[in-house]
């Protein structure tokens, strides 16, 4: 088992400071991030359309693309949970809720649980299965 005590842990104030910085400078900058999200959406839609074909190679391509899209949507959900995707908390909530529909994760429950995870980050009370954790 690797020794995780060698890695420095951030204090709550340091975590809060980093999140505040991300919320002010990490918001979506139009048009580039919006264009990237639009392209990702269109690729997801085209992958879904490939599933109605009779070609097995296209099905495999579509499934691999959709698996990647689910990961990207989960990242989008995470950024919205931190209110880091948009400057508006309301807009982060709306986009997060819609994204949660696609990844089958209730957004506001995810946001609350993720907040608890950050509150107890690096401690045995962290509700996630973090490396070095003593939770089952």
HULINFEN-V890600 format. One line per field, one symbol per residue. psi: psi as a letter, one per 30 degrees, with the letter a starting at -180 (. if undefined). A space follows every 10 residues. Layout:
psi = ???
This chain:
psi = kljfffkkkk leeeeeeeee eefefglkjk feeeeeeeee eeeeeeeeef fflgkeeeee eeeeeeeeee eeeeeeeeee eghfelfkee eeeeeeeeee eeghjjefee eeeeeeefeg kglffkflik kfkgk.
